[in-house]
Amino acid sequence: MKIKIKSPKIIHKLIKISRAHKAITAVAAAIAVFAIYTGIKAMSGGSAAAQYAVTNAYRGNVIVSVSATGQVSASNEAEVKPKVSGDVIWVGIQNGDEVKRGQALVRLDDTDARKNVASSEISLEEAKLNFQRDSAQSPIDYQNKIKSLEDAKNSLSNEYNDALNAISSAFLDWPAIMTGIEDVLYGDDLGRNSGQWNVSVYKGMSESEKGKDTIAMFADIAERDYKESRAEYDSGFEIFKTITRNAPGADIENLLSKAADASNMIAQAVKSEKNLLDTVVDIAGQEKRTVGSYITSSQTSLGNYLGIANSKVSSLLSAESALESAKDAVIDIENNLMILKINNPTGVNPISLQIEQNSIKQKETSLTDLKAELAYYTVYAPFSGIAAKVNVKKSDSVSSGTSLITLISGEKIIEVSLNEIDAANVAVGQKAMISFDAVDGLTAAGEVEEIDSVGTVSQGVVTYSAKIGFSSDNDKIKPGMSASVSIITNMASDAIIVPSSAVKSQGDSYYVEMFEMPQATSTTLQTLTSSVPVVRRTVETGLSNDMETQIISGLEEGDEVITRMVDSSAAGTASAQKQQTTGIFGVGGTGGTRVLR
């Protein structure tokens, strides 16, 4: 499309303005360019639909491997050493014998090791039986605890009733006692003619000043104790009149404590008055006098009162003790239930069972270790070769690390160095594929025969040496040649697979992007243009490498997935999504980056 400006006058005016206002002109020019571009784009029909690279999930094998390089060696010589100590009971080879990889060479006495394994098996079996028993018992115990709590609460309720009964009994008996001890002091039975209270008469019932002083002292004590008991009794009685059987437990406890205090004070008041009358009678006897019948009958009454008062003290204190015990029982059971429910909301898997489960795991680990140690008592050939030198004979005692046999291999090996991350995934016996830089197209199958248990540190970098054994009759393979090794560390067979670029992550979950309706007409990777909405489907991933990822669940064979967005016009949307999602391998996709797992 061409745009023509018809008026040259307008152009001349614009040139003049631009010369006078250069800064303003620059800004205006930028705005004009943007407006012209936008107009042209709008007139040209708008943006195109997004383009995507799509493929279908397929079934196959995902191989995870570790790559390394090294040099070919003509032979492999190793000192065969035991990992345990013991007495040699059998030697199966002689100097010069040919041996195969995995062949038994030497046996050590494993009697004690077998006993340890048998003992560990018994211990593990007992732990499992105990766990089965306790697992069956735990729900029963939990229900029993709940029942015990109900019983304890019922017992507590009964104790509150018993406490009220004891309080009621005390307040029924106390009025007669309080009236009686009041009459002993403030009645006029002895001083009716003189207008005196009895207590005043008691003070004068001696012919000597000393006797009078003694009686006066006991009289003062009796009056003090009576007044204190009267105040406590009256205070408690006011509360007692308001209490009901349905009163809160705290109110009953408060009244019980009040009643117990009043009971103690009443008992003390009775005792003090009895002491007073006993003193009056004693002094009269010393002075060869007799006392009236009122005093002797009052002595008897006070003795009866004292028995009743002491009984009430005992009853109320027992009620207090029983109530506290019942409350403690409820609290103890509630605490036990709370402990039972730690990490165990249903109560059927208490901490004790969880500890038993951990103990079983520990015993299983211990048994596995002991069985592994038992296997060490038979020493096997690490690779096929020739026994160059046999260093032991039957009945020799050897320790771990002692050289038993010098073994030379006739096969070729490749020595490679692994970093500590790769070494953690490599183990003896893993298969490997080998290619040779000098012989194009030649490959060989090998196997990891040895890997260092201790790494070598150089300039802060830790490496582990590994030996890959292989057999080949090809004369082109020479010692010292460089070789590339791919060690297969893991493999998923017959798995649902998608390209790793199709899998993205958000938080701890993974997903793929798909069209709401399948668009591709081929099952191979292709690029297509589509305006159909894209949706996410959550998947569970398994093994993955740089190219492929195993899908454990979420996709079926043949499902169409988007591997990446091709059209840059959709980059704005993709960029916005990219800030929220992350792929698993760091290369472009429709909504995220990908990070190597």
Buried (B, 14 or more C-beta within 10 A) or exposed (E): EEEEEEEEEEEEEBEEEBEEEEEEBEEBEEEEEEEEEEEEEEEEEEEEEBBBBBBBBBEBEBBBBBEBEBEBBEEBEBEBBBEBBBBBBEBBBEEEBEBEBEEEBBBBBBEEBEEBBEEBBEBBEEBBEEBEEBBEEBEEBBEEBBEBBEBBBEBBEEBBEBBBEBBEBBBEBBEEBBEBBBBBBEBBBBBEEEEBBBBBBBBBBBEEEEBBEBBBEBBBBBBEBBEBBBEBBEEBBEBBEEBEEEBEBEBBBBBBEBBBBBBBBBBBBBBBBBBBBBBBBEBBEEEEEEBEEBBEEBBEBBEEBBEBBBBBBEBBBBBBEBBEEBBEBBEEBBEBBEEBBEEBEEBBBBEBBEEBBEBBEEBBEBBEEBBEBBEBBBBBBBBBBBBEEBBBEEEBEBEEEBBBBBBBBEBBBBBBBBBEEBBEBBEEEBBBBBBBEEBEEBBBEBBBBBBBEEBEEEEEEBBBBBBBBBEBEEEEBEEEBEBBBBBBBBBBEEBBBBBBBBBBBBEEEBBBBBBEEEBBEEEEEBEBEBEBEBEBEEBEBBBBBEEBBBBEEBBEEEBBBBBBBBBEEBEEBBEEBBEEBBBBBBBBBBBBBBEEB
